[in-house]
Amino acid sequence: MRSEADKAYLANKHKGGEANAKGGLYEDCYAVYQIVSCIAKYKAVLEGVALQTQLEDTFVDDLLIAHPDKNVYHQLKNTKSLAWNTKSADRTITSDFENQIKDCQDRSEAFALKLVYSAAKSKVGESIPESIQKYTTAEYFPYEEDLNGLILISKDFIKALRQISVNGDSATIDDLANVAQVFLGVWRGYGSNRRVSLSEIVAHAEKTKHFNLNIFADGTISAACREVLDSIEGLRYYVSGKMFYWQMGDFTGSCPWPEGKEQEIIDKRPTTRRELVAIL
């Protein structure tokens, strides 16, 4: 049973969290990083992973990621200085984590807790209190004023994006940033408190034109269409995921596939790059 003091504290914590979440770039960027990382890790079981922000009646409440084997509760701190405990406060990060551990144990829940922080010089990762060490990790995640800037400085973010990019290690930073921006838009479209499956997030993102991931099933090109394309001198092409990629000399391009283009190619039978580009 919650004490009245705990109920009041959690209600205020949730209210403050919701207010801070509006336009909270740090929280949103970390969520996108986790979305991308989880897609790479759970490609075959996307429906088995879900994310939720600003949990009610929860001590570690900024982000919950429900993995197939356990729930991971995150507290995010985008501050210049950070400590597990402060002498002047009755409620601390440590006490929140201790209470969260108790709640999860009372529910016989498989869980882990994580403190995510942006202060590069912070020592919180080296000084996790003994009372919470068994279930707690700390992760440094940098803050930048925009998502593109964050990707430029975060090797882990770049690595996760490359793992789901159709171009892998050869993908440009701009290509990776475009993927991240799509997921940022999708994530911000969901209201706080709603638990959203990874499969739903990916399905929503897939509706974006020119958006492609290596987890999407490759489209097909019919024999009749291949016959036309193969007759165009110097044309190299392939379909990966839901996109058609082509190259002729120094000219390259891509477009969603097929979206009616296959039949138009068969009907119009282009013979030059100019004629093909007019269709694509």
C-alpha positions as CSV (number, residue, x, y, z in Angstrom):
1,M,0.0,0.0,0.0
2,R,1.2,3.5,-0.9
3,S,1.6,6.0,1.9
4,E,-0.2,9.3,1.5
5,A,3.2,10.9,1.2
6,D,4.3,8.6,-1.6
7,K,1.0,9.2,-3.4
8,A,1.4,12.9,-3.3
9,Y,5.1,12.7,-4.3
10,L,4.3,10.4,-7.3
11,A,1.4,12.6,-8.4
12,N,3.7,15.7,-8.4
13,K,6.5,13.8,-10.1
14,H,4.2,12.7,-12.8
15,K,2.7,16.1,-13.3
16,G,6.2,17.6,-13.5
17,G,7.4,14.9,-15.9
18,E,4.5,15.5,-18.3
19,A,5.3,19.2,-18.3
20,N,9.0,18.6,-19.0
21,A,8.2,16.0,-21.6
22,K,6.5,18.5,-23.9
23,G,9.3,19.4,-26.4
24,G,11.8,17.4,-24.3
25,L,14.4,17.0,-27.0
26,Y,16.8,15.0,-24.8
27,E,14.1,12.5,-23.8
28,D,12.9,12.2,-27.4
29,C,16.3,11.7,-28.9
30,Y,17.1,9.0,-26.4
31,A,13.8,7.3,-27.2
32,V,14.7,7.3,-30.9
33,Y,18.1,5.9,-30.1
34,Q,16.5,3.1,-28.2
35,I,13.9,2.5,-30.9
36,V,16.7,2.1,-33.5
37,S,18.8,-0.1,-31.2
38,C,15.8,-2.3,-30.4
39,I,14.9,-2.7,-34.1
40,A,18.4,-3.9,-34.8
41,K,18.3,-6.3,-31.9
42,Y,14.7,-7.6,-32.3
43,K,14.2,-7.6,-36.0
44,A,12.3,-10.9,-35.9
45,V,10.1,-10.1,-32.9
46,L,9.2,-6.4,-33.1
47,E,5.8,-7.1,-31.7
48,G,7.5,-8.4,-28.5
49,V,8.9,-5.0,-27.6
50,A,7.1,-1.9,-26.4
51,L,7.9,1.6,-25.2
52,Q,6.1,4.0,-22.9
53,T,6.9,7.4,-21.4
54,Q,5.9,9.2,-18.3
55,L,4.5,6.3,-16.3
56,E,2.0,7.0,-13.6
57,D,2.4,5.8,-10.1
58,T,6.0,4.8,-10.8
59,F,9.2,6.0,-9.1
60,V,11.5,5.5,-12.2
61,D,9.1,6.9,-14.7
62,D,10.7,8.6,-17.7
63,L,10.8,5.7,-20.1
64,L,9.8,2.0,-19.9
65,I,11.1,-0.4,-22.5
66,A,9.3,-3.8,-22.3
67,H,11.8,-6.3,-23.7
68,P,10.8,-9.9,-24.3
69,D,12.6,-11.0,-21.2
70,K,12.3,-8.1,-18.8
71,N,11.1,-4.5,-18.3
72,V,13.7,-1.8,-18.2
73,Y,12.8,1.4,-16.4
74,H,14.8,4.6,-17.3
75,Q,15.3,7.9,-15.5
76,L,16.7,10.6,-17.7
77,K,18.7,13.5,-16.3
78,N,19.8,16.3,-18.7
79,T,21.6,18.4,-16.1
80,K,25.1,19.8,-15.7
81,S,25.6,18.2,-12.3
82,L,24.1,15.0,-10.9
83,A,24.3,12.9,-7.7
84,W,22.6,9.9,-6.4
85,N,21.9,11.6,-3.1
86,T,21.6,15.2,-1.9
87,K,21.8,16.1,1.8
88,S,19.0,18.7,1.5
89,A,16.5,16.4,-0.1
90,D,14.3,13.6,1.4
91,R,13.6,12.2,-2.0
92,T,16.6,11.4,-4.1
93,I,17.5,9.4,-7.2
94,T,18.6,6.6,-4.9
95,S,15.3,6.5,-2.9
96,D,13.3,6.5,-6.2
97,F,15.4,3.5,-7.4
98,E,15.0,1.7,-4.1
99,N,11.2,2.2,-4.1
100,Q,11.0,1.1,-7.8
101,I,13.0,-2.1,-6.9
102,K,10.5,-2.8,-4.1
103,D,7.5,-2.3,-6.4
104,C,8.9,-4.6,-9.1
105,Q,9.8,-7.3,-6.6
106,D,6.3,-7.1,-5.0
107,R,4.9,-7.8,-8.5
108,S,7.5,-10.6,-9.1
109,E,8.5,-8.7,-12.2
110,A,11.6,-9.4,-14.3
111,F,13.2,-5.9,-14.4
112,A,16.2,-3.6,-14.6
113,L,16.7,0.0,-13.8
114,K,18.8,2.6,-15.7
115,L,19.9,6.1,-15.0
116,V,20.6,8.0,-18.3
117,Y,22.6,11.3,-17.9
118,S,24.1,14.0,-20.2
119,A,26.8,15.3,-17.9
120,A,30.0,14.0,-19.5
121,K,32.1,14.4,-16.4
122,S,29.6,12.9,-14.0
123,K,30.8,9.9,-11.9
124,V,27.4,8.5,-11.2
125,G,28.2,5.4,-13.3
126,E,31.1,4.7,-11.0
127,S,29.3,5.3,-7.7
128,I,26.0,3.4,-7.9
129,P,24.8,2.9,-4.3
130,E,25.1,-0.6,-2.9
131,S,21.4,-0.8,-2.1
132,I,20.5,-0.6,-5.8
133,Q,23.6,-2.0,-7.6
134,K,22.1,-5.4,-8.3
135,Y,19.4,-4.0,-10.6
136,T,20.9,-0.7,-11.7
137,T,23.1,0.6,-14.5
138,A,24.0,4.1,-15.6
139,E,24.5,5.2,-19.2
140,Y,26.0,8.4,-20.5
141,F,24.0,9.8,-23.4
142,P,25.1,13.2,-24.8
143,Y,22.8,16.2,-25.4
144,E,22.8,18.3,-28.5
145,E,20.4,21.1,-29.6
146,D,19.2,19.1,-32.6
147,L,19.0,15.4,-33.6
148,N,21.4,15.8,-36.5
149,G,24.1,17.3,-34.3
150,L,23.6,14.4,-31.8
151,I,24.1,11.8,-34.5
152,L,27.4,13.5,-35.6
153,I,28.9,13.1,-32.2
154,S,27.4,9.8,-31.0
155,K,29.2,6.7,-32.4
156,D,26.7,4.4,-30.7
157,F,23.8,6.2,-32.4
158,I,25.6,6.0,-35.8
159,K,26.3,2.3,-35.2
160,A,22.7,1.5,-34.4
161,L,21.4,3.4,-37.4
162,R,23.8,1.6,-39.7
163,Q,22.6,-1.8,-38.4
164,I,19.1,-1.1,-39.9
165,S,20.1,1.0,-42.9
166,V,19.9,-0.6,-46.3
167,N,23.3,0.8,-47.2
168,G,24.9,-0.4,-43.9
169,D,28.4,1.0,-43.4
170,S,28.3,2.9,-46.7
171,A,25.3,4.9,-45.6
172,T,26.0,8.7,-45.4
173,I,25.4,10.7,-42.2
174,D,22.6,12.5,-44.1
175,D,20.9,9.1,-44.9
176,L,21.2,8.0,-41.2
177,A,19.9,11.4,-40.0
178,N,16.9,11.1,-42.3
179,V,16.0,7.7,-40.8
180,A,16.3,9.1,-37.3
181,Q,14.2,12.1,-38.1
182,V,11.4,9.9,-39.4
183,F,11.4,8.0,-36.1
184,L,11.5,11.2,-34.1
185,G,8.4,12.4,-35.9
186,V,6.6,9.1,-35.4
187,W,7.5,9.0,-31.7
188,R,6.4,12.6,-31.1
189,G,3.1,11.7,-32.7
190,Y,2.2,9.4,-29.8
191,G,0.8,10.9,-26.6
192,S,2.6,10.3,-23.3
193,N,1.5,7.4,-21.1
194,R,0.6,5.2,-24.1
195,R,2.5,2.0,-24.5
196,V,3.4,1.5,-28.1
197,S,4.8,-1.7,-29.7
198,L,8.0,-1.5,-31.8
199,S,6.1,-3.1,-34.7
200,E,3.5,-0.3,-34.6
201,I,6.3,2.3,-34.6
202,V,8.0,0.6,-37.6
203,A,4.6,0.3,-39.5
204,H,3.9,4.0,-38.9
205,A,7.4,5.0,-40.2
206,E,7.1,2.7,-43.2
207,K,4.3,4.9,-44.5
208,T,6.8,7.7,-45.1
209,K,7.7,8.0,-48.7
210,H,11.4,7.3,-49.5
211,F,11.8,5.6,-46.1
212,N,13.6,2.3,-46.2
213,L,15.1,-0.2,-43.7
214,N,16.9,-3.4,-44.2
215,I,14.2,-5.2,-42.2
216,F,11.6,-4.6,-44.9
217,A,11.0,-7.4,-47.4
218,D,12.6,-6.8,-50.7
219,G,10.2,-5.8,-53.5
220,T,10.2,-7.8,-56.7
221,I,10.7,-6.9,-60.4
222,S,8.7,-8.8,-62.9
223,A,10.4,-10.5,-65.9
224,A,8.6,-8.2,-68.3
225,C,9.9,-5.1,-66.4
226,R,13.4,-6.6,-66.2
227,E,13.4,-7.1,-70.0
228,V,12.8,-3.4,-70.5
229,L,15.3,-2.3,-67.9
230,D,18.0,-4.6,-69.2
231,S,17.7,-3.1,-72.7
232,I,18.7,0.3,-71.4
233,E,22.4,0.7,-72.1
234,G,24.6,1.3,-69.1
235,L,21.7,0.9,-66.5
236,R,22.5,-0.8,-63.2
237,Y,19.6,-1.3,-60.8
238,Y,18.3,-3.3,-57.9
239,V,15.5,-3.3,-55.4
240,S,16.2,-3.3,-51.7
241,G,13.4,-3.2,-49.2
242,K,10.7,-1.0,-50.7
243,M,13.0,1.1,-52.8
244,F,14.3,0.9,-56.4
245,Y,17.9,2.1,-56.8
246,W,19.5,2.8,-60.2
247,Q,22.8,4.1,-61.6
248,M,23.9,5.2,-65.1
249,G,27.4,6.5,-65.2
250,D,27.7,9.3,-62.7
251,F,23.9,9.6,-62.3
252,T,22.2,7.8,-59.5
253,G,18.7,7.8,-58.0
254,S,16.1,6.0,-56.0
255,C,12.3,5.9,-55.7
256,P,9.6,3.9,-53.8
257,W,8.8,0.6,-55.6
258,P,6.6,-0.3,-57.3
259,E,3.8,2.3,-56.7
260,G,2.6,1.8,-60.3
261,K,6.0,2.4,-61.8
262,E,6.6,-1.1,-62.9
263,Q,3.6,-1.3,-65.2
264,E,4.3,2.2,-66.5
265,I,7.9,1.0,-67.5
266,I,6.4,-2.0,-69.3
267,D,3.8,0.1,-71.1
268,K,6.1,3.0,-72.1
269,R,9.3,0.9,-72.7
270,P,11.9,3.7,-72.0
271,T,15.2,3.3,-73.9
272,T,17.3,6.2,-72.4
273,R,18.1,7.5,-69.0
274,R,16.0,10.6,-69.6
275,E,12.9,8.5,-70.5
276,L,13.4,6.3,-67.5
277,V,13.9,9.2,-65.0
278,A,10.7,10.8,-66.4
279,I,8.8,7.7,-65.2
280,L,10.6,7.3,-61.9
